[in-house]
Amino acid sequence: MNWMATCIQISRRWINDNGTLDTYVKRRFIERHNYSKDKVMHLSSLFKSQTLKLWLSFVAGVLANALLGPSEIFYIYANELQVIFDINKKQGLSDSIQIIISQKIVAKNFSSSNRGIIMAVMGESISIGMLLFSVIYYSIPSKKHRFQQLMIFLFFFSVFVYIFCFLFLREVHSETDYTNILPEDDSHEHSLTRLDVHSKDIIFKKTFLQIIKDPNYQLLAWLSTLAFATGSVLKTNLTVLSQVSGLSRFDSYIFIYVPVFSSSSGIIVGLLSDKLRQSITRLPFLLFSCVLQTLCSFSNIIIVQSKAFIVLSVVLTGTSLGSLYALVSSVVSEMFHIDNYNRNYGMIKGAHAVTTLLFQYLFGLFYDDNVSDFKLFCRGLHCTEMGYMMNTIISLIPVLLCVCLLKRTALKITK
């Protein structure tokens, strides 16, 4: 214990001589740049003001995405409410634009070293919103008026979010160059051997034609599109899986726990990929998520009529999708410049929408072929076997494309 006492004495002596660490850093900063006291006070107040604006912008982005949660609820509770929703066909397009724009604005406000967790929180805030509104829906005492009361709450919440975003959702650093208040580390050297380098001197902006012709973008775009689409098929048909297994009574739990696993996995993977970015890129995490999705599709083919296997499917679906949304948005912004994020990620989301519609249509055809003429639903695992087999085969393609992208970037790095 003597060494511990010695360390404590040394620490106390250093603090007595130099003050706290925060005070010491400030004093060294003043000495190095020969700033006057008034200048330092001005910079300090400016920094605090911009930091507040930065976090308000972050909260606005999260709320904007959380507001998209009710879009999922319309589909979840349609059968329970026995209501035919006249959903605006442009809703999906506006939702995608809202997600992409808010992600770019918030991501540019924060350091690129936190890109993974920022993108994860922004992406998974949709799942958090879905979970929030699901809990509110089931918390309403009167079952007869649940939907009406939920819509009233949604109206006032939407008004609040729109006003909040109008006031605070903006690029903070575009107003003042607060990000350069602290000097760059002179010893820092940009490494060309890392995939996720963020320096604008290294990651150049590309035109539309250049990005389309880029093999790395093509690989990333196709693997992301197919992974998103197969994941959406898994998520959309979870209640179908429970229904053919005779476990429809668990439907409400399914749509509460999927957002929990999705948001948790996205945030955890985002944090891990940020912490390990000095050692490995985000692509191995992306590969792991694609493999998880393939395992989920395959397990749904041979799944038995058991609550445990339904839970397994919920866990794998939520985990893989949450990780994918966090990782793909981060990789796109890092490999192809954050300033082009709206265009580059927007093309992926557009392709995702088209392929999801196609895959879901094919899944529905396979299901309908097994429904008898005098019944509305099909019972038994044979009803979804062909659909999940199709999904499993297609989900292998993103795995192979991710391996190719890993090899390409490795070869490019060694040259």
Secondary structure as GFF3:
##gff-version 3
##sequence-region A 1 415
A	DSSP	alpha_helix	2	18	.	.	.	ID=ss1
A	DSSP	alpha_helix	21	33	.	.	.	ID=ss2
A	DSSP	alpha_helix	37	66	.	.	.	ID=ss3
A	DSSP	alpha_helix	69	76	.	.	.	ID=ss4
A	DSSP	alpha_helix	78	81	.	.	.	ID=ss5
A	DSSP	alpha_helix	91	109	.	.	.	ID=ss6
A	DSSP	three_ten_helix	112	114	.	.	.	ID=ss7
A	DSSP	alpha_helix	115	139	.	.	.	ID=ss8
A	DSSP	three_ten_helix	143	145	.	.	.	ID=ss9
A	DSSP	alpha_helix	146	168	.	.	.	ID=ss10
A	DSSP	three_ten_helix	172	174	.	.	.	ID=ss11
A	DSSP	three_ten_helix	178	180	.	.	.	ID=ss12
A	DSSP	alpha_helix	208	213	.	.	.	ID=ss13
A	DSSP	alpha_helix	215	236	.	.	.	ID=ss14
A	DSSP	alpha_helix	238	244	.	.	.	ID=ss15
A	DSSP	three_ten_helix	248	250	.	.	.	ID=ss16
A	DSSP	alpha_helix	251	275	.	.	.	ID=ss17
A	DSSP	alpha_helix	283	301	.	.	.	ID=ss18
A	DSSP	alpha_helix	307	335	.	.	.	ID=ss19
A	DSSP	three_ten_helix	338	340	.	.	.	ID=ss20
A	DSSP	alpha_helix	341	368	.	.	.	ID=ss21
A	DSSP	alpha_helix	382	414	.	.	.	ID=ss22
###
